[in-house]
Amino acid sequence: MPTKIYNTTYLPTIYVTVDLDMTWIDFCMLNDVFKHKIASMTFDNNSLAISPGRVIIHNYAEHCSKSVKTKYKKANLILYITKQDGGHQHDVDMQLTQQIYKKLDYIMKSNNQWELGRVFNGQVI
């Protein structure tokens, strides 16, 4: 299945922002780890964890291409969950995107960042 090109100026109607205490260059190497962790925390209607292919970091390509000047700035992710693997911003699963927002909000408020795994523990600001 060919990868769709994202229109980075168009945001879906619902998304989650996550500010990290790491630079884009560091996050870009850990993108797959982050997506796997988010997917393992997000459950569909059948109580099954979703696949990492449904977790979209909307501004990944914008900040992780080889020539960008922002790669040394702190990473501020725009993410959402799609209805299927490799989905697009027109294919956002509103319920699951809200679910991950609530989980991340709870993790921050309860100071349980260890749930994000060793690599991201203490990195979400």
Order of alpha helices (4+ residues) and beta strands (2+ residues): beta-alpha-beta-alpha-beta-alpha
